[in-house]
Amino acid sequence: MVDYLVPDWANAALLIIDVQNDFVGGPAAVAGTREVIPAIADTAAEFRRLGRPIVHVVRSYRPGESDVDLLRRTAIEAGDAVVAPGTPGAEIPIELLPGDVEYDWDSLRFGAVQEIGDTEFILYKPRWSAFFRTPLDSLLGDHDVTTVVVVGCNLPNCPRASLTEASELDYRTVLVTDATSQATAERVADLGLIGVQMRTSAQTVQAMAAEELLGEAESLWVSGLESLDDDSPVDLDVPSGCGDWTIRELVDHVAGGGERYRILLDGGSAEDTAATRGLDYVGDDPIGTFWEHEHRLRESAERVDLSRLVDHRAGKRSGAELMVLRILELTVHSKDLADALGTPWRPGDELTDFLLREAAEVVDQMRDLGHIGPVMPTGSEAAAADRLLAFVGRA
């Protein structure tokens, strides 16, 4: 069963709403906005690092105009200057930007999107919601966005309206609570009632980074499976690069591993996973079957408390450790599959360094239980990928 509320971090966009100098410390300052800027900056930095879309959504009022939300219309018509285009008060704090920006206010107010970096944009909205009378939905669609992550200024107004409309447009929604001003417990609880998921900036950064590494490990595995679909048929009953297993048994083990880990995260026991072993996960569509179980695992990992202990067959360990094991399993077994098929295996240094660091303790524990072979010798100048293989008992 699909959980439509779980964030899809691989296809997430960050909306930074109304964080402009006048609302931070100017004539229309909103209490608490200055204080959340560091958390916004941390969140934006991770989206920027991963090349995920960032949209700075801004207000702009020309003194004397009337195309203004009703709450402020009288004051702006009377000549008040708040986030007036071309003034420093309308600008975004520099620490939230990828560099210096020359604002094109005329084009922004006309409805254009201003690109200020790789997958980073400024967009003007005339009312509360970032989607109302703006091209935001089209922009997100151009980048295959399924999940909207919201931070910014004054939760009860524009962030809340934007989250509500995002949900109405079938986006999965996340509010970063410590990166949004005026995020009281009552207001956050109300948004939770419509399915908005709550995360801190640290949790968001951690989830994005973990998704990146899991995604790389999944891609390594799927690139091997794609070779099974080549025009030249592959005999699945020949030895793989993993012990006595055939290619078929290896593919079944890895796809079934996603289902077993999901069962454990959802509170099942190691005994409950026994029925998944020996099942046929190859069938007519090994890639589709793999992703079916992998997406279910991802949904469970987002839904549960990963600090809680689960009943792994190698002993009690946290859900977070289990997900590290999944990344390790996909990475190492993708090498086994590549060896069997004669295809290249090129994991990134960040992935292998992560596994050497984060998986070391649990690998040693599993080695003591006989689930992983002894450490193999390797030279001091060996690449990270070779050191990883040696650490898990592969020459």
C-alpha positions as CSV (number, residue, x, y, z in Angstrom):
1,M,0.0,0.0,0.0
2,V,1.4,3.4,-1.0
3,D,1.8,6.0,1.7
4,Y,1.2,9.3,-0.1
5,L,2.3,11.4,2.8
6,V,5.9,10.2,3.1
7,P,8.4,12.7,1.6
8,D,10.0,11.7,-1.6
9,W,13.4,13.4,-0.9
10,A,14.8,12.5,-4.3
11,N,12.2,14.7,-6.0
12,A,11.8,17.4,-3.4
13,A,12.0,21.2,-3.9
14,L,12.6,23.8,-1.2
15,L,10.3,26.8,-1.0
16,I,11.8,29.8,1.0
17,I,8.8,32.0,1.5
18,D,8.9,35.8,2.2
19,V,12.3,35.9,3.8
20,Q,13.1,39.5,2.8
21,N,14.9,42.2,4.7
22,D,11.8,44.2,5.6
23,F,10.2,41.1,7.1
24,V,13.5,40.2,8.9
25,G,14.4,43.5,10.6
26,G,12.6,46.3,8.7
27,P,9.4,48.2,9.2
28,A,7.3,45.0,8.8
29,A,9.5,42.7,10.8
30,V,7.9,39.4,11.8
31,A,9.0,38.2,15.2
32,G,11.3,35.2,15.1
33,T,12.2,35.5,11.4
34,R,15.8,36.6,12.0
35,E,16.3,33.8,14.4
36,V,15.4,31.0,11.9
37,I,17.7,32.3,9.1
38,P,20.6,29.9,10.2
39,A,18.3,26.9,9.9
40,I,17.0,28.1,6.6
41,A,20.6,28.6,5.3
42,D,21.6,25.1,6.5
43,T,18.6,23.5,4.7
44,A,19.2,25.6,1.5
45,A,22.9,24.6,1.5
46,E,22.0,20.9,1.4
47,F,19.4,21.3,-1.4
48,R,22.0,23.4,-3.3
49,R,24.7,20.8,-2.7
50,L,22.5,18.1,-4.2
51,G,21.3,20.2,-7.1
52,R,17.7,20.1,-5.9
53,P,15.3,23.0,-6.8
54,I,15.2,26.0,-4.5
55,V,12.5,28.7,-5.0
56,H,12.7,32.0,-3.2
57,V,9.2,33.2,-3.1
58,V,8.9,37.0,-2.5
59,R,6.5,39.8,-2.0
60,S,6.7,43.1,-3.8
61,Y,4.5,46.2,-3.2
62,R,4.7,49.5,-5.0
63,P,3.6,52.3,-2.7
64,G,0.1,53.4,-3.8
65,E,-0.9,50.3,-5.7
66,S,-4.0,48.2,-5.0
67,D,-3.0,44.7,-6.2
68,V,-2.3,43.7,-2.6
69,D,-3.9,41.3,-0.1
70,L,-6.8,42.9,1.8
71,L,-4.9,42.9,5.1
72,R,-2.3,45.3,3.8
73,R,-4.2,47.0,0.9
74,T,-5.2,50.2,2.8
75,A,-1.7,50.8,4.1
76,I,0.0,50.3,0.7
77,E,-2.6,52.4,-1.1
78,A,-1.8,55.1,1.4
79,G,1.9,55.0,0.4
80,D,3.5,52.7,2.9
81,A,6.8,51.4,1.6
82,V,7.2,47.7,2.5
83,V,9.3,45.3,0.3
84,A,9.1,48.0,-2.4
85,P,10.8,46.8,-5.6
86,G,14.3,48.2,-6.0
87,T,14.8,48.8,-2.3
88,P,17.1,46.9,0.1
89,G,14.1,46.0,2.1
90,A,12.7,43.8,-0.7
91,E,15.9,41.8,-1.1
92,I,16.6,38.4,0.3
93,P,19.2,38.1,3.0
94,I,22.6,37.4,1.3
95,E,23.3,34.4,3.5
96,L,20.4,32.6,1.8
97,L,21.6,33.2,-1.7
98,P,24.1,31.4,-3.9
99,G,25.9,34.7,-4.6
100,D,25.2,38.3,-5.5
101,V,21.8,38.8,-7.2
102,E,20.7,41.6,-9.5
103,Y,16.9,41.6,-9.1
104,D,14.7,42.0,-12.2
105,W,11.7,43.3,-10.4
106,D,9.8,44.3,-13.5
107,S,10.0,40.8,-14.9
108,L,9.2,39.2,-11.6
109,R,6.1,41.3,-11.0
110,F,5.0,40.5,-14.6
111,G,5.1,36.8,-13.7
112,A,8.5,35.7,-14.9
113,V,10.7,33.3,-13.0
114,Q,14.3,34.7,-12.4
115,E,17.0,32.0,-12.4
116,I,19.8,32.9,-10.0
117,G,21.8,29.6,-10.0
118,D,21.7,26.0,-11.0
119,T,18.1,25.0,-10.2
120,E,17.6,28.1,-8.0
121,F,15.0,30.7,-8.7
122,I,13.2,33.8,-7.5
123,L,9.4,34.0,-8.0
124,Y,7.0,36.8,-7.0
125,K,3.6,36.0,-5.6
126,P,0.8,38.6,-5.2
127,R,-1.1,36.9,-2.4
128,W,-0.7,34.5,0.5
129,S,-0.1,31.2,-1.4
130,A,3.0,30.7,-3.5
131,F,0.8,28.9,-6.1
132,F,-1.9,31.6,-6.5
133,R,-1.4,33.5,-9.8
134,T,2.1,32.3,-10.2
135,P,3.9,29.8,-12.5
136,L,5.2,27.8,-9.5
137,D,3.3,24.6,-10.3
138,S,4.6,24.6,-13.8
139,L,8.1,25.3,-12.6
140,L,8.0,22.4,-10.2
141,G,6.6,20.1,-12.9
142,D,9.5,21.0,-15.1
143,H,11.8,19.6,-12.4
144,D,9.7,16.4,-11.7
145,V,9.0,17.6,-8.1
146,T,6.7,15.5,-6.0
147,T,7.5,16.9,-2.6
148,V,7.4,20.5,-1.4
149,V,9.5,21.5,1.6
150,V,8.6,24.8,3.1
151,V,10.6,27.2,5.2
152,G,10.3,30.9,5.8
153,C,8.4,33.8,7.3
154,N,5.2,33.8,9.4
155,L,3.7,30.3,9.4
156,P,0.0,31.3,9.9
157,N,0.0,33.4,6.7
158,C,2.0,32.5,3.5
159,P,3.7,29.3,4.5
160,R,0.4,27.8,5.7
161,A,-1.5,28.9,2.6
162,S,1.2,27.5,0.3
163,L,1.3,24.2,2.1
164,T,-2.5,23.9,1.9
165,E,-2.5,24.6,-1.8
166,A,0.4,22.3,-2.4
167,S,-1.5,19.5,-0.8
168,E,-4.6,20.3,-3.0
169,L,-2.3,20.0,-6.0
170,D,-1.2,16.5,-4.8
171,Y,2.3,17.4,-3.7
172,R,3.7,15.7,-0.6
173,T,4.4,18.4,1.9
174,V,7.0,19.0,4.6
175,L,7.3,21.9,7.0
176,V,10.7,22.6,8.5
177,T,9.6,23.7,11.9
178,D,12.8,25.4,13.2
179,A,13.3,27.2,9.9
180,T,9.9,28.9,9.9
181,S,8.9,31.8,12.1
182,Q,5.7,31.8,14.2
183,A,5.6,28.0,14.1
184,T,3.7,27.5,17.3
185,A,2.7,24.0,18.5
186,E,-1.0,24.7,17.8
187,R,-0.3,25.9,14.2
188,V,2.0,23.0,13.5
189,A,-0.6,20.5,14.8
190,D,-3.3,22.0,12.6
191,L,-1.1,21.4,9.5
192,G,-0.5,17.9,10.6
193,L,-4.2,17.3,10.3
194,I,-4.0,17.8,6.6
195,G,-1.0,15.5,6.2
196,V,1.9,17.9,6.3
197,Q,5.0,16.2,7.6
198,M,7.1,17.9,10.3
199,R,10.9,17.9,10.3
200,T,13.6,20.0,11.8
201,S,16.4,21.4,9.6
202,A,18.8,18.8,11.0
203,Q,16.4,16.0,10.2
204,T,15.8,17.4,6.7
205,V,19.5,17.6,6.0
206,Q,20.1,14.1,7.3
207,A,17.2,12.7,5.3
208,M,18.5,14.3,2.1
209,A,22.0,13.1,2.6
210,A,20.9,9.5,3.4
211,E,18.6,9.5,0.4
212,E,21.5,10.5,-1.8
213,L,23.7,7.6,-0.6
214,L,20.9,5.1,-0.7
215,G,20.0,6.3,-4.1
216,E,23.5,5.8,-5.4
217,A,23.6,2.3,-3.9
218,E,20.3,1.5,-5.6
219,S,21.5,2.8,-8.9
220,L,24.6,0.6,-8.7
221,W,22.4,-2.4,-8.2
222,V,19.9,-1.5,-10.9
223,S,22.7,-0.8,-13.5
224,G,23.6,-4.5,-13.1
225,L,20.0,-5.6,-13.4
226,E,19.7,-3.6,-16.7
227,S,22.4,-5.9,-18.2
228,L,19.9,-8.8,-17.7
229,D,17.6,-7.0,-20.2
230,D,20.2,-6.8,-22.9
231,D,19.6,-8.5,-26.2
232,S,22.1,-11.2,-25.3
233,P,20.3,-13.4,-22.8
234,V,22.0,-14.1,-19.5
235,D,22.0,-17.6,-17.9
236,L,20.7,-16.8,-14.4
237,D,21.7,-20.1,-13.1
238,V,25.4,-19.6,-13.4
239,P,27.6,-18.7,-10.4
240,S,27.5,-15.0,-9.2
241,G,30.4,-13.3,-7.6
242,C,28.9,-14.1,-4.2
243,G,29.9,-17.5,-2.7
244,D,27.9,-20.4,-4.0
245,W,24.9,-18.3,-5.1
246,T,23.8,-18.2,-8.7
247,I,22.8,-14.9,-10.3
248,R,19.2,-15.8,-9.8
249,E,19.8,-16.5,-6.0
250,L,21.7,-13.2,-5.7
251,V,18.9,-11.2,-7.4
252,D,16.3,-12.9,-5.2
253,H,18.3,-12.2,-2.1
254,V,18.8,-8.4,-2.8
255,A,15.1,-7.8,-3.8
256,G,13.9,-9.9,-0.9
257,G,16.2,-7.9,1.4
258,G,14.2,-4.8,0.8
259,E,11.0,-6.6,1.9
260,R,12.7,-8.2,5.0
261,Y,14.1,-4.8,6.2
262,R,10.6,-3.3,5.7
263,I,9.1,-6.0,7.9
264,L,11.7,-5.3,10.6
265,L,11.2,-1.6,10.5
266,D,7.5,-2.0,10.8
267,G,7.9,-4.0,14.0
268,G,8.2,-7.6,12.7
269,S,10.6,-10.1,14.0
270,A,13.5,-11.9,12.4
271,E,11.2,-15.0,12.4
272,D,8.6,-13.1,10.4
273,T,11.1,-12.5,7.6
274,A,11.8,-16.2,7.1
275,A,8.9,-16.6,4.6
276,T,10.5,-14.1,2.3
277,R,13.6,-16.2,1.7
278,G,13.7,-18.5,-1.3
279,L,10.9,-16.6,-3.1
280,D,11.2,-15.7,-6.8
281,Y,11.9,-12.0,-7.1
282,V,13.3,-12.3,-10.7
283,G,10.1,-13.2,-12.6
284,D,9.5,-11.2,-15.8
285,D,10.6,-7.9,-14.4
286,P,13.4,-8.0,-11.9
287,I,13.9,-4.2,-12.0
288,G,10.2,-3.5,-11.3
289,T,10.1,-6.0,-8.5
290,F,13.2,-4.6,-6.9
291,W,11.8,-1.0,-7.0
292,E,8.4,-2.2,-5.7
293,H,10.0,-3.5,-2.5
294,E,12.6,-0.8,-2.3
295,H,10.0,2.0,-2.3
296,R,8.0,0.2,0.4
297,L,11.2,0.0,2.5
298,R,11.9,3.8,1.9
299,E,8.3,4.6,3.0
300,S,8.7,2.6,6.2
301,A,12.1,4.3,6.9
302,E,10.5,7.7,6.7
303,R,7.5,6.7,8.8
304,V,9.2,5.1,11.8
305,D,11.6,6.1,14.5
306,L,14.9,4.9,13.2
307,S,16.4,5.0,16.7
308,R,14.1,2.2,17.8
309,L,15.7,-1.3,17.9
310,V,14.6,-3.9,15.4
311,D,15.0,-7.7,15.6
312,H,17.6,-8.3,13.0
313,R,18.9,-12.0,12.7
314,A,22.3,-10.7,13.7
315,G,20.9,-9.2,16.9
316,K,19.0,-6.2,18.0
317,R,20.1,-3.0,16.3
318,S,18.6,0.4,15.5
319,G,16.6,1.2,12.4
320,A,19.3,3.6,11.4
321,E,21.9,0.8,11.5
322,L,19.6,-1.3,9.4
323,M,19.4,1.3,6.7
324,V,23.3,1.5,6.7
325,L,23.3,-2.3,6.3
326,R,20.9,-1.9,3.3
327,I,23.2,0.6,1.6
328,L,26.1,-1.8,2.3
329,E,24.2,-4.8,0.9
330,L,23.3,-3.0,-2.3
331,T,26.8,-1.7,-2.8
332,V,28.7,-4.9,-2.2
333,H,26.2,-7.2,-4.0
334,S,26.2,-4.8,-7.0
335,K,29.9,-5.7,-7.2
336,D,29.1,-9.4,-7.1
337,L,26.6,-8.9,-9.9
338,A,29.0,-6.9,-11.9
339,D,31.6,-9.6,-11.6
340,A,29.2,-12.2,-12.8
341,L,28.1,-10.2,-15.8
342,G,31.4,-8.8,-16.7
343,T,30.2,-5.2,-16.3
344,P,32.0,-2.2,-14.6
345,W,31.5,-1.3,-11.0
346,R,32.3,2.3,-10.0
347,P,30.9,3.4,-6.6
348,G,31.6,7.0,-5.6
349,D,34.2,7.8,-3.0
350,E,31.6,9.5,-0.8
351,L,29.6,6.3,-0.7
352,T,32.5,4.0,0.0
353,D,33.9,6.4,2.6
354,F,30.5,6.5,4.3
355,L,30.3,2.7,4.5
356,L,33.8,2.3,5.8
357,R,33.0,4.8,8.5
358,E,29.4,4.1,9.4
359,A,29.2,0.4,8.8
360,A,32.4,-0.6,10.5
361,E,31.0,-1.5,13.9
362,V,28.0,-3.5,12.6
363,V,30.1,-5.3,10.0
364,D,32.6,-6.4,12.8
365,Q,29.6,-7.6,14.9
366,M,28.2,-9.6,11.9
367,R,31.7,-11.0,11.2
368,D,31.9,-12.3,14.8
369,L,28.6,-14.1,14.1
370,G,29.9,-15.7,10.9
371,H,27.7,-13.7,8.5
372,I,30.7,-11.9,6.9
373,G,34.1,-13.3,6.1
374,P,37.4,-12.1,7.6
375,V,39.1,-8.9,6.6
376,M,41.3,-9.3,3.5
377,P,44.7,-7.7,3.2
378,T,45.0,-4.5,1.2
379,G,47.6,-1.9,0.5
380,S,47.8,1.4,2.4
381,E,47.4,3.2,-0.9
382,A,44.3,1.2,-2.0
383,A,41.3,3.1,-3.3
384,A,38.2,3.4,-1.0
385,A,36.3,0.9,-3.1
386,D,39.0,-1.7,-2.7
387,R,39.3,-1.1,1.0
388,L,35.6,-1.6,1.4
389,L,35.7,-4.9,-0.5
390,A,38.6,-6.1,1.7
391,F,36.8,-5.0,4.8
392,V,33.8,-7.2,4.0
393,G,35.9,-10.2,3.1
394,R,36.2,-9.9,-0.6
395,A,39.6,-9.9,-2.3
